[in-house]
Amino acid sequence: MARNGWTKLLIICMVVLLTGGGYLFGVAGETSAAQTILVEENFDQLEGDLPDGWSVIEGQASVEDGKLKLTSPSSATPARVLVPLPDKNGNIVFEADMTFVSAVEDTRWASMMYRVQSSNYPYYQFAVRRGTTALNGAEFAERNSKNQWVVSEATFFTEKLAYNKPYRIKIIASGNRVQQFINNKLVINTDQASNWLNGDIGFQANGSTVLFDNVKVSTFENELPPIENAGAFLPDEVESNIINAPTLIGQTLSAANSSNTASVLLEVEQNHAGELMTNNMPLEEALANVQNRHIPILQVEQEGIEDTIINALNATQTTDVHIVSSNPQIVKAITDLMPTARGGIVYTKNSFNKHDLNELIQTVHKSNAKVALIPEKVLDTEKVHYLHTRMVAVWGIGAENEKGAHALIHTGVDGIITVNPEASIEALGKYPENTIVQRPIVAAHRGVPSLAPENTMAGYRLAYDLGADMIETDVQLTKDGHLIIMHDLTVNRTTNGTGAVKDLTLDEIRQLDAGSKFSEEFAGEKVPTLKEFLEEFKKKDVILLIELKGAGFEEQVIKEIEDMGMVDQVIIQNFDLGSMIDSFSIKPEIPVGYLYSAAVPATTSAKIKNAQKMLDYGTSNRVTLNASYGSTYQEFITYMRQRGMLTMHWTFRAEEPFRDKLTEGLIGPITDYTQWLTDAPIKIETPIKKINLKVGKTSTVNAKAFVNFRTAKKENISSELFVVGDNGVVRVDGNTIEAVSSGTAQVFVKHTFTMLGKEWNVVGEPIEVNVE
């Protein structure tokens, strides 16, 4: 073809089907509108010079070996190429193959520019860093009219871009809406492109050498879905006075649609025609039906359809999804193919002893999952708490009637899967204000540094005695390669010695006094080794939360844990995400957490979008999100609960934020003050579940409370009765029920206590009162 002015600018009305944007095809086979190809270039017939009309506006660029090559030796000397479009309409699909040849460092990037103004700037761009797995690995950015960067959206990609490997980069722009893809995976979905609605396109390299090939630009005649339908959403929750009430999951599509449920379970099978079906309809149709109304949970028990499942999710742009199965291999296979898909294991055994619990926990973690789906009949409060302390969220299956709903609520499950959501909605509405059902997972930070020297055996033993669910500690390597417990990089603050841990031998560190700086009462306390710490709590009912202060010694830490036979009793965390990725690859049965701190977004929509990004980030890297408590907010906590992600948060040293975050539903506090929660009751029980009375007669109910799961300690507790509203059947006064008229009523035993300067309620399962 002749290159006349615009090389391969095919200004013809050529009808094409725009592939890759799956929503364009819908769920009933509709095709997209006709598109006009504006640019199509593969550089095969060029060498050296750019195509006609293309220009280098900055830096170095040429065509070599059939590819456009941009070379930028540093961020101070970028390379940019401008491609004028014959049609300046900014509603386009712009795509190309992009290959990193080199980069000064992983933070350096390349981009595809669009809606370029005045042959230079302003413009928008899809910037892709060589280190795409960073939280800002992919960006929607604007170079504004002042020639300054404004980065409105940033996220990560689940794969770090390899050198000399092409990746297909695509941008769909329509009005203020933009979607940006890597290898057909949607990574940026924004409505922030309103300043510039038309212009040219271009390519850029910054601190990198990058190749572009197979460039294609087409007009886009469709409309992108509104941003509120972009996948980051909070389904409406059932109103309840329970702190951190369980999320509701409809067990069928009809159950979810009939009630206010956050999620829906879709059992997926492939029929004889090869079509994926659920609830007597094609899966893609069902996914479109629930989009932005319910979070889809796909239960897949049929092997060999993993790729087909992924195709259906991509075709409907379903990214907010759970994959669950009783077959762990299916869960792992699909979540390996789609790393942001969350996993869950369906428990099918009739028994549920401690061996079963530990086996399930390890299966969940090594299958890329965070959730266990367990029938109501085998669940109780202690089992749920046991799973929680090992970072497994629990969705109970059952609640077919209101009695069953109350039973599941009182186990402390994170979600209720039911065919009768109305029963759970009714039950959740009957509890008094500030009711605590789900006990927080209390992690004692470095022991109890408010009462004993931090990171010492004395402090750890005290934390255990105070009832901590977890004991947090810090591990470092000595000069001679031993694992010791120390938070700071030096011994200066907490011991009578000086120097960096890495410059001291184990013998030198063991000679130090780690207690007298806190108090003479603790004079002579030694800096513990990791082995001593493990030995002290082996087979005791407490989890050890081990923070690695640095990276590169994960294998050594895990070997000590394995040698002690304590894989089922530890969690590992680190501020270094790469360290946690390595730990998971070494021993996936051990849960790992990513420590971080971040600013809270200003708007509600930004908060929800940030929660989505962080959940996807944690899920794809197989880590829990152990953020500072200041990084959390109500929408974040709700988003995680609805999607089955348990999180730990550091470090509570004041009562007010501790109280406020527990009120918001935070489940995993890491604190210096374990004693603040020690005496709080965790469960209340009554000797009877059903009372029959005649009109005018009374009955008195007394209750006992559990105050410690570990010792199963019970004690008499002051309580009063509580009934919702005035149903005319009974009247309650203190601990006495008086029958007023015939009928049935539910009466709760309630104990009110003060913790963190606030009144809370712990409530027993309702007593059914039948009045004749």
PyMOL commands that set and color helices and strands:
alter all, ss='L'
color gray80, all
select helices_A, chain A and resi 22-25+227-229+253-258+283-290+306-315+328-337+354-366+376-378+381-388+402-411+421-428+457-465+501-503+506-510+520-522+530-537+554-563+567-569+577-586+604-620+629-631+634-642+655-664+675-678
alter helices_A, ss='H'
color red, helices_A
select strands_A, chain A and resi 37-41+55-58+60-64+67-71+79-83+92-103+109-116+123-129+138-143+149-155+167-174+177-182+185-190+200-206+208-219+247-250+263-270+276-278+281-282+295-300+322-325+342-346+369-375+393-397+415-418+443-445+470-477+483-485+543-548+570-574+592-596+624-627+649-652+669-671+683-685+690-693+698-700+704-708+713-716+720-722+730-733+736-739+743-755+758-763+767-771
alter strands_A, ss='S'
color yellow, strands_A
deselect
rebuild
show_as cartoon
